[in-house]
């Protein structure tokens, strides 16, 4: 089995197109998407049209926390990124979001979720210290989140940081990183920055052989400066810096 996993597109249509072209060049047809598709000051509508087209070709998607916010939060109460995306989405896009599962088992051996199996807004493989540093979560905590998941490969996202963690029983958890948002600031659980340090679009190719699963993390160049300028034009200097550099300022 060989397939690609993408996540955290956040309305970055140009990055998504570049990643899909890279996947196609590798001869890979099967793709799973781990959510947070639209939220951001970019091109949610164009991204949604492309994802709906992919959905017709059997790409499997699970819902992320920002996808949930777009459905559950009144527009006047949304954060700026969600509100911008909400204004670009059509009824057909919201209908697609409503149908997405929060988690799923794909092809019997792969478990998909956005963050953890029970919560869509908690980092699984990473943890934020009291000082706001993002670090690898202790092994025992990572394994506790995986209780009840029987699949040999577990895919999660949410932190935007590419990671692979092996569990004591041989299972593997992989975060593909973010297609469209290489850095961001969050205030929960304490204020912290997540930074990849580069502007490239990230995803992962996964292959199962006799010895088990092998993840191949890939980064793809695209015209990120054009997208950075779009974010700036939409009044989001923070996003403009993040997309241009992979750092927050």
Order of alpha helices (4+ residues) and beta strands (2+ residues): beta-alpha-beta-alpha-beta-alpha-alpha-alpha-beta-beta-beta-beta-alpha-beta-beta-beta-beta-beta-beta-beta-alpha-alpha
